[in-house]
Amino acid sequence: MDDSSSTVETPTHSLSLCTRLAYSVGHILNDLCASMWFSYLLVYLHYVLQFNNNTAGILMLTGQIADGVATPFVGIESDKIDNFWLCRYGRRKTWHLLGTICVLVSFPFLFSKCFGCSEAHEGAQLVYYAAFIIIFQFGWASVQISHLSLIPDLTPVSSERVELNSLRYAFTVASNISVYVITWVFLGAGSTDKDHYLTPSDAPLFRNITLTVLGVGFLFSVTFHIFVKEKKPQTHPQTASDEVDFDLDHLTHLTWKEWFREPQFYQIGLLYMGTRLYVNLSQVYTPLYLQDSLKLETQSIAIIPLVIYVSGFLSSLFVTFINRKLGSKVTYLFGVSSAIGASVWLYFGRGDLYRYREVYAVAVLIGIGGSTMLVTSLSITSDLIGKNTSSGAFVFGAMSFLDKLSNGLAVLIIQDVHPYGAVKTASGIINMSWCLLVVVQLSLPSSCLLHCPVLP
């Protein structure tokens, strides 16, 4: 008897290298803008526009809420099969294209002074910036959800899904690195002015940085749309590599409403939310921490984040291998341990040795922890979807909703409890945010992993 009749051959790839690489660069525009948003928006609002803490926090929360509301909406709508002429381009790629346009037309206004109202009351400028933030976040959510939900549609091979997530995150890290290098160049690499801090006169620098990153992101978005061909919605035949621990195979076509009856949907949602809290809050408050608490020169807001993302990029290259050898649980817990170690070290760090030397080691740990947790949590989410690709966008949208809402509320709370201005209270703000991160990593992700079945 032929053994091949009783076993299923496990494919390693169903996509060409060109398609995998083209898919991986399809989120670069979003990644570049997100890096600017999380790393420099609060810095820009505080030091260039000189907004107070509450106004800056409200604008950040407005963006997170707009993104959070848009993600499940985009998820539900992009899961629909529509015969409208534009949707024939591909249900995922149509939303990706729409989101790209919204991002390109709105984002430049966020890092430019208010046109015709730069001297207006802060409340009036808040409305002006909030309008562009909402348009930007809708576009950003459209690109993110459509891009993520393409993974289960493109390939049924679980290991290849992990690889796509790893490649996607590698380019995310590379995008962040690019932003910090560009920022470093514009702020004056090699400058000997150690006492220079950001002021309203630096507004043109941020405008030029924004236009540069948008140009780069636009080119990669075009590459994605040219070389990635979206398949028609279908149910993939299961292969040996599709065998996951999730007991959802009895419902091959879960609707978005039916997901709310699955306990694992909530468990993995909390896992993803905890991961994003760590990654995003680290990105938001690191520049403020460097400028105000450590009193480092302006270039540090580019150099230290650059170290974070270089280490994250390098570690992301090994996540797929570690995941295959040790499993998702061990891989994620390794990331959690690195993240907690960085947070504790940062909280207790003191003195010139820490300020000028040890802070780089902390940055490396932050990069490794954030990268490992993010790639693994995205892969776990893809495996949760499994063969339920018809509602995959909704799942990613719901996860993103938790992410955006929790991050927006966290920033608003941190900003609101320090009403006297960022400069005087930055140390307290940073310490509070790092304490929050440690609590999150010790509770949500760890408890979810204990009760949540994931890939072996």
C-alpha positions as CSV (number, residue, x, y, z in Angstrom):
1,M,0.0,0.0,0.0
2,D,1.3,3.5,-0.9
3,D,2.1,5.5,2.1
4,S,1.3,8.7,0.2
5,S,-2.3,7.8,0.3
6,S,-2.5,7.9,4.1
7,T,-0.5,11.1,4.6
8,V,-0.9,14.7,3.5
9,E,2.1,16.4,2.0
10,T,2.9,19.5,3.9
11,P,3.7,22.4,1.5
12,T,6.2,25.0,2.7
13,H,5.1,27.8,0.4
14,S,2.1,28.5,-1.8
15,L,3.2,32.0,-2.8
16,S,6.1,33.1,-4.9
17,L,8.9,35.1,-3.4
18,C,7.9,38.1,-5.4
19,T,4.3,38.0,-4.0
20,R,5.6,37.5,-0.5
21,L,7.9,40.5,-0.7
22,A,5.4,42.7,-2.5
23,Y,2.8,41.9,0.2
24,S,5.3,42.7,2.9
25,V,5.8,46.2,1.7
26,G,2.1,47.0,1.4
27,H,1.9,48.4,4.9
28,I,5.0,50.6,4.8
29,L,3.1,53.8,4.2
30,N,1.0,53.0,7.4
31,D,4.2,52.1,9.3
32,L,6.0,55.3,8.4
33,C,3.0,57.4,9.4
34,A,2.4,55.4,12.6
35,S,6.1,55.9,13.6
36,M,5.6,59.7,13.1
37,W,2.3,59.6,15.0
38,F,3.4,57.7,18.0
39,S,7.0,58.9,18.3
40,Y,6.6,62.6,17.5
41,L,3.0,63.8,17.6
42,L,3.1,64.5,21.4
43,V,6.6,66.1,21.0
44,Y,5.3,68.2,18.1
45,L,2.2,69.3,20.0
46,H,4.1,70.1,23.2
47,Y,7.2,71.8,21.8
48,V,6.4,73.2,18.4
49,L,2.7,74.0,18.7
50,Q,3.0,74.5,22.5
51,F,-0.3,72.9,23.3
52,N,-1.0,72.0,26.9
53,N,-1.1,68.4,28.2
54,N,-4.9,68.1,28.0
55,T,-5.2,69.3,24.4
56,A,-2.4,67.0,23.3
57,G,-4.0,64.1,25.1
58,I,-7.5,64.8,23.6
59,L,-6.0,64.9,20.1
60,M,-4.3,61.6,20.7
61,L,-7.4,60.0,22.1
62,T,-9.5,61.4,19.2
63,G,-7.2,59.6,16.8
64,Q,-7.3,56.4,18.7
65,I,-11.1,56.4,19.0
66,A,-11.5,57.2,15.3
67,D,-9.2,54.4,14.4
68,G,-10.9,52.0,16.9
69,V,-14.4,52.7,15.5
70,A,-13.2,52.5,11.9
71,T,-11.4,49.1,12.3
72,P,-14.5,46.9,13.0
73,F,-16.5,48.9,10.4
74,V,-13.8,48.3,7.8
75,G,-13.5,44.7,8.8
76,I,-17.2,44.0,8.4
77,E,-17.5,45.9,5.1
78,S,-14.3,44.4,3.6
79,D,-15.5,40.9,4.4
80,K,-18.6,41.4,2.2
81,I,-18.6,40.1,-1.4
82,D,-19.9,43.0,-3.5
83,N,-20.4,43.2,-7.3
84,F,-19.9,46.9,-7.3
85,W,-17.4,47.7,-10.2
86,L,-14.7,49.1,-7.9
87,C,-14.9,46.0,-5.7
88,R,-14.0,43.8,-8.6
89,Y,-10.4,45.1,-8.0
90,G,-10.5,42.9,-4.9
91,R,-12.4,43.3,-1.7
92,R,-9.2,43.8,0.4
93,K,-7.2,45.8,-2.1
94,T,-10.1,48.2,-2.7
95,W,-10.2,49.2,0.9
96,H,-6.4,49.3,0.9
97,L,-6.5,51.8,-2.0
98,L,-9.2,53.9,-0.4
99,G,-7.2,54.0,2.9
100,T,-4.0,54.9,1.1
101,I,-5.6,57.9,-0.5
102,C,-7.1,59.2,2.8
103,V,-3.7,58.9,4.5
104,L,-1.8,60.7,1.7
105,V,-4.2,63.7,1.7
106,S,-4.6,64.1,5.4
107,F,-1.3,63.3,7.2
108,P,0.7,66.3,6.0
109,F,-1.7,68.6,7.8
110,L,-0.9,66.9,11.2
111,F,2.7,68.1,11.2
112,S,2.1,71.5,9.7
113,K,0.9,74.7,11.5
114,C,-2.7,75.5,11.2
115,F,-3.3,77.1,7.8
116,G,-4.8,80.5,8.4
117,C,-5.4,79.9,12.1
118,S,-1.9,79.4,13.6
119,E,-2.6,82.3,16.0
120,A,-6.1,81.2,16.8
121,H,-7.2,80.0,20.2
122,E,-6.0,76.5,21.2
123,G,-9.6,75.2,21.2
124,A,-10.1,76.3,17.6
125,Q,-6.9,74.6,16.5
126,L,-8.0,71.5,18.3
127,V,-11.0,71.2,16.0
128,Y,-8.9,71.9,13.0
129,Y,-6.4,69.1,13.8
130,A,-9.1,66.7,15.0
131,A,-10.8,66.8,11.6
132,F,-7.6,65.8,9.7
133,I,-6.8,63.2,12.4
134,I,-10.2,61.5,11.9
135,I,-9.7,61.3,8.1
136,F,-6.1,60.0,8.6
137,Q,-7.2,57.4,11.1
138,F,-10.0,56.1,8.9
139,G,-7.5,55.7,6.1
140,W,-4.9,54.1,8.4
141,A,-7.5,51.6,9.7
142,S,-8.6,50.7,6.1
143,V,-5.0,50.0,5.1
144,Q,-4.2,48.0,8.2
145,I,-7.3,45.8,8.3
146,S,-7.3,45.1,4.6
147,H,-3.6,44.2,4.6
148,L,-3.8,41.9,7.7
149,S,-6.9,40.1,6.4
150,L,-5.1,39.3,3.1
151,I,-2.8,36.8,4.9
152,P,-5.5,34.1,5.5
153,D,-6.8,34.8,2.0
154,L,-3.5,34.5,0.3
155,T,-2.3,31.2,1.8
156,P,-3.7,28.2,3.8
157,V,-0.2,27.3,5.1
158,S,0.2,28.1,8.7
159,S,4.0,28.4,8.6
160,E,3.7,30.7,5.6
161,R,1.3,32.9,7.5
162,V,3.9,33.2,10.3
163,E,6.5,34.0,7.6
164,L,4.3,36.7,6.1
165,N,3.7,38.2,9.5
166,S,7.4,38.1,10.2
167,L,8.3,39.7,6.9
168,R,5.6,42.3,7.4
169,Y,6.9,43.2,10.8
170,A,10.5,43.3,9.5
171,F,9.4,46.0,7.1
172,T,7.5,47.7,9.9
173,V,10.7,47.9,11.8
174,A,12.7,48.9,8.8
175,S,10.1,51.7,8.3
176,N,10.5,52.9,11.8
177,I,14.3,52.8,11.4
178,S,13.9,54.9,8.2
179,V,11.8,57.5,10.0
180,Y,14.4,57.9,12.8
181,V,17.3,58.1,10.3
182,I,15.4,60.8,8.3
183,T,14.6,62.6,11.5
184,W,18.2,62.4,12.6
185,V,19.4,63.8,9.3
186,F,16.9,66.7,9.4
187,L,17.7,67.5,13.0
188,G,21.4,67.7,12.1
189,A,23.4,64.5,12.4
190,G,26.8,65.2,14.0
191,S,25.7,68.5,15.5
192,T,27.8,69.6,18.4
193,D,25.0,71.7,19.9
194,K,24.2,69.6,23.0
195,D,21.9,72.2,24.5
196,H,19.5,72.5,21.6
197,Y,15.8,71.6,22.3
198,L,12.8,71.6,20.1
199,T,11.1,75.0,19.6
200,P,8.3,76.4,17.4
201,S,11.0,77.4,14.9
202,D,11.5,73.7,14.2
203,A,8.0,73.4,12.5
204,P,9.5,73.4,8.9
205,L,11.7,70.4,9.9
206,F,8.7,68.3,10.8
207,R,6.9,69.3,7.7
208,N,9.8,68.2,5.5
209,I,10.2,64.9,7.4
210,T,6.5,64.2,6.9
211,L,6.6,64.9,3.1
212,T,9.7,62.7,2.8
213,V,8.2,59.7,4.5
214,L,4.9,60.1,2.6
215,G,6.8,60.0,-0.7
216,V,8.7,56.8,0.3
217,G,5.5,55.2,1.5
218,F,3.6,56.0,-1.7
219,L,6.2,54.2,-3.9
220,F,5.9,51.0,-1.8
221,S,2.1,51.2,-1.9
222,V,2.2,51.3,-5.7
223,T,4.5,48.2,-5.6
224,F,2.0,46.3,-3.5
225,H,-0.9,47.1,-5.7
226,I,1.0,46.1,-8.9
227,F,2.5,42.7,-7.8
228,V,0.0,41.3,-5.3
229,K,-3.0,39.6,-6.9
230,E,-5.9,39.1,-4.6
231,K,-7.6,35.7,-4.9
232,K,-11.4,35.4,-5.1
233,P,-13.0,34.4,-1.7
234,Q,-12.9,30.7,-1.2
235,T,-12.5,28.0,1.4
236,H,-9.0,26.6,1.3
237,P,-8.5,22.8,1.6
238,Q,-6.9,22.0,4.8
239,T,-3.3,20.7,4.8
240,A,-1.2,19.1,7.5
241,S,0.2,22.6,8.3
242,D,-3.2,23.9,9.0
243,E,-3.7,21.8,12.0
244,V,-4.1,24.2,14.9
245,D,-5.3,23.8,18.5
246,F,-8.4,26.1,18.0
247,D,-11.6,24.1,18.1
248,L,-13.4,26.3,15.5
249,D,-13.2,24.0,12.4
250,H,-16.8,22.9,12.9
251,L,-17.8,26.5,11.9
252,T,-16.0,27.0,8.6
253,H,-17.8,30.2,7.8
254,L,-18.2,32.1,11.1
255,T,-20.1,35.4,10.6
256,W,-18.9,38.5,12.5
257,K,-21.7,38.1,15.0
258,E,-20.8,34.4,15.8
259,W,-17.3,35.4,16.8
260,F,-18.7,37.0,20.0
261,R,-19.8,33.5,21.2
262,E,-16.2,32.2,21.0
263,P,-14.2,32.5,24.3
264,Q,-10.9,32.4,22.5
265,F,-11.9,35.5,20.6
266,Y,-11.8,37.5,23.8
267,Q,-8.7,35.8,25.2
268,I,-6.6,36.6,22.1
269,G,-8.1,40.1,22.0
270,L,-6.7,40.8,25.5
271,L,-3.4,39.2,24.4
272,Y,-3.1,41.5,21.4
273,M,-4.2,44.6,23.5
274,G,-1.5,44.0,26.1
275,T,1.1,43.7,23.3
276,R,0.0,46.9,21.6
277,L,-0.1,48.8,24.9
278,Y,3.6,48.0,25.5
279,V,4.7,48.7,21.9
280,N,2.8,51.9,21.4
281,L,3.2,53.5,24.9
282,S,7.0,52.8,24.6
283,Q,7.0,54.6,21.3
284,V,4.9,57.6,22.5
285,Y,6.8,58.4,25.7
286,T,10.4,57.5,24.8
287,P,11.1,60.9,23.1
288,L,9.6,62.8,26.0
289,Y,11.6,60.7,28.4
290,L,14.8,61.4,26.6
291,Q,14.2,65.1,26.2
292,D,12.8,66.0,29.6
293,S,13.7,63.3,32.2
294,L,17.2,62.5,30.9
295,K,17.9,65.9,29.4
296,L,19.6,64.5,26.4
297,E,20.2,66.5,23.2
298,T,17.5,66.7,20.4
299,Q,19.2,64.0,18.3
300,S,18.5,61.5,21.0
301,I,14.9,61.4,20.0
302,A,16.0,59.8,16.8
303,I,19.1,57.8,17.9
304,I,17.5,55.9,20.9
305,P,14.3,54.9,19.0
306,L,16.6,53.9,16.1
307,V,18.4,51.5,18.5
308,I,15.1,50.1,19.6
309,Y,13.9,49.3,16.1
310,V,17.3,48.0,14.8
311,S,17.2,45.4,17.7
312,G,13.6,44.7,16.9
313,F,14.3,44.2,13.3
314,L,17.1,41.8,14.0
315,S,15.1,39.8,16.5
316,S,12.1,39.6,14.1
317,L,14.3,37.6,11.7
318,F,14.5,34.8,14.2
319,V,10.9,34.7,15.4
320,T,9.7,32.3,12.8
321,F,12.5,29.8,13.6
322,I,12.0,30.1,17.4
323,N,8.2,29.7,16.9
324,R,8.7,26.5,14.9
325,K,11.1,25.0,17.4
326,L,9.6,26.1,20.7
327,G,6.0,27.0,19.9
328,S,4.0,30.2,20.2
329,K,3.6,30.2,24.0
330,V,7.4,30.0,24.7
331,T,8.2,32.5,22.0
332,Y,5.7,35.0,23.4
333,L,6.8,34.5,27.0
334,F,10.4,35.2,25.9
335,G,9.2,38.5,24.5
336,V,7.3,39.3,27.7
337,S,10.3,38.6,29.8
338,S,12.5,40.9,27.7
339,A,9.8,43.7,27.9
340,I,9.4,43.5,31.6
341,G,13.2,43.5,32.1
342,A,13.5,46.7,30.1
343,S,10.6,48.4,31.9
344,V,12.0,47.6,35.4
345,W,15.5,48.7,34.4
346,L,14.2,51.9,32.9
347,Y,12.1,52.7,36.0
348,F,15.1,52.2,38.4
349,G,17.8,53.6,36.2
350,R,19.8,56.5,37.7
351,G,23.0,58.4,37.3
352,D,25.2,59.4,34.3
353,L,26.2,55.8,33.6
354,Y,22.6,54.9,33.0
355,R,21.9,58.2,31.2
356,Y,24.7,57.8,28.6
357,R,25.4,54.0,28.5
358,E,22.8,51.8,30.1
359,V,19.9,53.4,28.3
360,Y,21.1,51.8,25.0
361,A,20.9,48.4,26.6
362,V,17.4,49.2,27.8
363,A,16.5,50.2,24.2
364,V,17.8,46.9,22.9
365,L,15.5,45.0,25.3
366,I,12.5,47.1,24.4
367,G,13.1,46.3,20.7
368,I,13.5,42.6,21.3
369,G,10.5,42.3,23.5
370,G,8.1,44.4,21.4
371,S,9.1,42.7,18.2
372,T,8.8,39.2,19.5
373,M,5.4,39.8,21.2
374,L,3.9,41.6,18.2
375,V,4.9,39.1,15.5
376,T,3.7,36.2,17.7
377,S,0.4,37.8,18.7
378,L,-0.4,38.5,15.0
379,S,0.4,35.0,14.1
380,I,-1.8,33.6,16.9
381,T,-4.6,35.8,15.6
382,S,-4.2,34.5,12.1
383,D,-4.3,31.0,13.4
384,L,-7.5,31.8,15.4
385,I,-9.1,32.8,12.1
386,G,-7.9,29.5,10.5
387,K,-10.2,28.7,7.6
388,N,-12.7,31.4,8.6
389,T,-11.3,33.8,6.0
390,S,-14.7,35.1,5.1
391,S,-14.8,37.1,8.4
392,G,-11.1,37.4,8.9
393,A,-11.1,41.2,8.5
394,F,-13.6,41.6,11.3
395,V,-11.4,39.6,13.7
396,F,-8.4,41.9,13.0
397,G,-10.7,44.9,13.2
398,A,-12.0,43.9,16.6
399,M,-8.5,43.3,17.9
400,S,-7.4,46.7,16.6
401,F,-10.4,48.3,18.2
402,L,-9.3,47.1,21.7
403,D,-5.7,48.2,20.8
404,K,-6.7,51.7,19.8
405,L,-9.2,52.4,22.5
406,S,-6.9,51.1,25.3
407,N,-3.9,53.1,24.0
408,G,-6.0,56.3,23.6
409,L,-7.4,56.0,27.1
410,A,-3.9,55.3,28.6
411,V,-2.4,58.3,27.0
412,L,-5.3,60.6,28.0
413,I,-5.0,59.4,31.6
414,I,-1.3,59.8,31.8
415,Q,-1.6,63.3,30.3
416,D,-4.5,64.3,32.5
417,V,-3.0,63.4,35.8
418,H,-0.1,65.8,35.2
419,P,-1.8,69.1,34.4
420,Y,1.2,71.4,34.9
421,G,2.9,70.9,31.6
422,A,5.1,68.2,30.1
423,V,8.4,69.8,30.8
424,K,8.0,70.0,34.6
425,T,6.3,66.6,35.0
426,A,7.9,64.4,32.3
427,S,9.6,62.2,34.9
428,G,6.4,61.5,36.6
429,I,4.6,60.8,33.3
430,I,7.3,58.4,32.2
431,N,7.4,56.6,35.5
432,M,3.6,56.2,35.5
433,S,3.6,54.8,31.9
434,W,6.3,52.3,32.6
435,C,4.5,51.1,35.7
436,L,1.4,50.6,33.6
437,L,3.4,48.6,31.1
438,V,4.8,46.3,33.7
439,V,1.3,45.6,35.2
440,V,-0.1,45.0,31.7
441,Q,2.7,42.5,30.8
442,L,2.4,40.7,34.2
443,S,-1.3,40.3,33.9
444,L,-3.1,40.3,30.6
445,P,-0.8,38.5,28.2
446,S,0.5,35.9,30.7
447,S,-3.0,35.0,31.9
448,C,-4.3,34.8,28.3
449,L,-1.5,32.4,27.3
450,L,-2.3,30.1,30.3
451,H,-5.9,29.6,29.2
452,C,-5.6,30.1,25.4
453,P,-4.7,27.2,23.1
454,V,-2.1,28.2,20.6
455,L,0.1,26.5,18.1
456,P,2.4,23.9,19.6
